[in-house]
Amino acid sequence: MTDLIESEEHQALRKAVASFAGDHPDVGNRTLWQEAAKLGYISVNLPEAYGGGGGGITELSLVLEELGAAGNPLLMMIVSPAICGTVIARFGTEAQRQQWLPALADGSRLMAFGITEPDAGSNSHRITTTARRDGTDWLLTGRKVFVSGVDIADATLVVGRTEDARTGRLKPCLFIVPRDAPGFTRRMIDMELHSEEKQFELVLDEVRLPADALVGDEDAGLLQLFAGLNPERIMTAAFAIGMGRHALAKAVGYARERTVWNAPIGAHQAIAHPLAQAHIELELARLMMQKAARLYDTGDDAGAGEAANMAKYAAGEACVKAVDQAVHTLGGNGLTREFGLARLIAAARVARIAPVSREMILNYVSHQTLGLPKSY
């Protein structure tokens, strides 16, 4: 039972981050990132030996949730410290750790993550970005889409595939691609979604990389890939829960103050009950997120994979419901710039779609957990 209750240390961290985020309501994302980095929030999951806080995804997800609840989510926390920082810390060489982790920790450098491709969708087995050896170098060729923050990142951790000399089959591998590498170009995708972090399509045309651009063991395959994807799902859940809490807080405040027929509208069950239900579902999603983070931090990658998918699913659904109900509670005001809820309508859907769709999570659970036959 005690595992379900946050430690005093975690409660103190949550309170401190909430206070910090509340004191920076109108700060741009890049400035907020630097300020959060100075306080150690960005690097709370990275090893102490490289300037981090020595915690895990449990602590990092807590930080992102509280930033989101205050209306200041930092999307790149999902990418730079959670995915890239984790993969390099777990599988990188000592030289890679020394080069990247202290800079990721102090906020002076950012790293993006490129996995999605135009024709592969959610099927990582169909990735066509390939790397082939040329002497001691690698030549990387392919395309990526919906890569966040490439314009502000110093490098992108790109998922490619190399040929297994024994079987001839392609296996996933991770490469650090500097932003100024010859043959590495980007095009911003025109999104209706309002976000500080822009989305990009990447083209890699025979990008030459040194041997030490490869992160980890060339033969480790999916093990290293999912070491980054499980934190991505957990952090996406934190992002969604924070956003849902932010929307719900606005709706509850409005329902307390808005008076019609001599009573606050929150006194009416048609208003109060849906808000209460949204709160319950956000809390339940948080429990699954905490379970997933705990499993991951204790080294149970298999258990974390199942829980991370469930947490991401539950949080995405709860976030969409909370945002929709918040908009309905405010009525016409819910679509005004003054209250800032309308922009969340699109943003909330991202938690359903990325980094993996809810349908693919249902496929995972039905096949991996329930043992039902695959449909694909």
Buried (B, 14 or more C-beta within 10 A) or exposed (E): EEEEEBEEEBEEBBEBBBEBBEEBEEBEBBEBBBBBBEEBBBBBBBBEEBBBBBBBBBBBBBBBBBBBBBBBBBBBBBBBBBBBBBBBBBBBEEEBBEBBBBBBBBBEBBBBBBBBBEEBEBEBEEBBBBBEEEEEBBBBBBBBBBBBBBEBBBBBBBBBBBBEEEEEEBBBBBBBBBBEBEBBEBEEEEEEEEBBBBBBBBBBEEBBBEEBBBBBEBEBBEBBBBBBBBBBBBBBBBBBBBBBBBBBBBBBEBBEEBEEEEEBBBEEEEBBEBBEBBBEBBEEBBEBBBBBBBBBBEEBBEBBBBBBBBBBBBBBBBBBBBBBBBBBBBEEBBEEEEBEBBEBBBBBBBBBEBBBBBEBBEBBBBBBEEEEEEEE
